[in-house]
């Protein structure tokens, strides 16, 4: 994946498999995409609501989604001369 994983990192929970959801990042090989959880959070769903709607998910899965999104945004900006 190429991300720095601290001891508190949950990024190992994010998987990419070309045979699952067309290779989009998912949670633990389940057919729950990172984007789906981010959309729910962006629309005001609480972690508790998400966990109630997806009982096979764990709180650390939600943490992993947020860590993954943050890592995606942390890249160097290169300007052309």
Secondary structure as UniProt FT lines:
FT   TURN            7..8
FT   HELIX           11..13
FT   STRAND          14..15
FT   TURN            18..19
FT   HELIX           21..23
FT   STRAND          26..27
FT   TURN            28..29
FT   HELIX           34..42
FT   TURN            43..44
FT   HELIX           47..53
FT   TURN            55..56
FT   HELIX           59..73
//
